[in-house]
Amino acid sequence: VEFLTEERDGKKNHFIQGVFLKSEHTNKNGRMYPFKTLRREVAKYDENFIQKGRALGELGHPDGPSINLDRVSHKIESLREDGTNFVGRAKILDTPMGNIVKNLIDEGASLGVSSRGLGTLKEKNGINEVQHQYVL
């Protein structure tokens, strides 16, 4: 993920962009997301959240699927397919948590992106494969 600062009309806006979701590879949590499942869910997420300006994200890695508005740090502006990955762009918001993210970036901290979803897993050869009923 890379961090960008853009200035427009004297106001600086901060963004993160890069690979937000990977399919067909085992991630750090030992999970593998099938491409077909992620493609379907990204299309739904784009229609229901990104295009409606509701694709908010939080600082940290919460346990549940609900967004805690007091922890919102960014808004996803785009998410597109790139091979078996999905590349995103998110604006860092001017919220308390967004300002923490901006300061961390300014200080050279390395941050990542993690998705949230609900579904079941099936172990195959030591890998937890996310099943088709997964919801992003």
N, C-alpha and C positions, 0 to 999 in steps of 0.2 A: 504494500500500500504506500502511495506517495502523498505528500502533503503539499498543497498549493495555496498561495495567497494571491488574490486578484483584487485590484483596486478599480472602483467605478465611482465617479462623482465624488472623489475624496474619501470614500468609505472602503475599508479593507474587508474582504470576505475571505474566509478560510474554508478549504475543501479537503476532503480525503478522496482519493480515487485509486482504483486498482482492482485486483481480484477479490471479490466479496464472497463468492461461493465456488467450490471446486467439486466436480463430480468424477466418479470413476477412480478416485484416489483415496487412500485411507488418510483421514485427518489426525490431528493431535489427540483427539478423543477416541481414536480407534474405530471411527465410523466411516463407512463408505456410502456415499449418496449416488444412486444410479442416475445417469444423465437424463433419462426419460422422465423420471420423477421430478428432478429439479427444474427441467424445462417447463413442465406443466405448472408447477407451483410458482415459478418466477413470472410466468404469463399472468396467473391469477393475482399475484401480489402487485404486479405492475398496474393491472386494471383497477383493482380495488383499493390500493393504497398509494402508489407513487403518482399515478395520474390525478388522484384526488387530493394530493398534498397531505396525505395522512401517514406517510412512511417515516415515522419517527423512530429514533434509536436512543439508547441510554448509554451513559458512561458506566462501565463495569460489565459484569456477566450475571444478570439476574437469573433466578431459578425458574420462575414461571413465565407463561406466555403473555401476560398482560403488561402493557406499557405503564410505567410509573411516571406520570407527567412531571413530578418534581425532580426526576433524574434524567430528563431528556437533554441530549447534547447535540444531536444532529438530525437532519432530515435528508433522506435518500432522494436524490433528484433523478437518477437513472440507474438501470440495471439491464445489461444486455449480454447476449450470448457471445462468447469468444472461444471457439473450439469446444472443449468440455468444461470450460470455466464460465463464470458469469462476472463481468466487470461492472463495477458500480462507481457512482460519484455521489458524494454526500456533502452538503453544506453544514459546517459547524455553526450552530446557532448561538445567538447572544443570550444564553441562559446561564445560570450559575454553573451547571455541569459543562456546558459548552465552553465557558470561559476557562474552566480547569483544563479542558482538552487543548484549547488554544495555547495556554501557558505551558503545558507539557510539550507541545510541538515546538514552541519557541525555545524551550530549554533543551531540545534535542532528544526527547524521549521517543522510544520506538513503540508505536501502538499498532494494534491489529483490529480486525473486524471479525465478529462472530455472529452467526445467524441464530435465530430462535425458531423452533418448530415443535410440532407434536407428531408422534408416530410410534411405530413399533420397530424393533430390531430383530434380526435373525442372524445368529452366528454362523459363519461359513469360513472354515479354515482359520479360525482365530480372529476374523474380522467381523465386526458388527455391521451388517448391511441394513440400511434403512429401507423399510418396506414401502410398497406403493401407496399406502394410505396416509403417508406423511403429509402434513400441512405446514407450509412456511408461514 
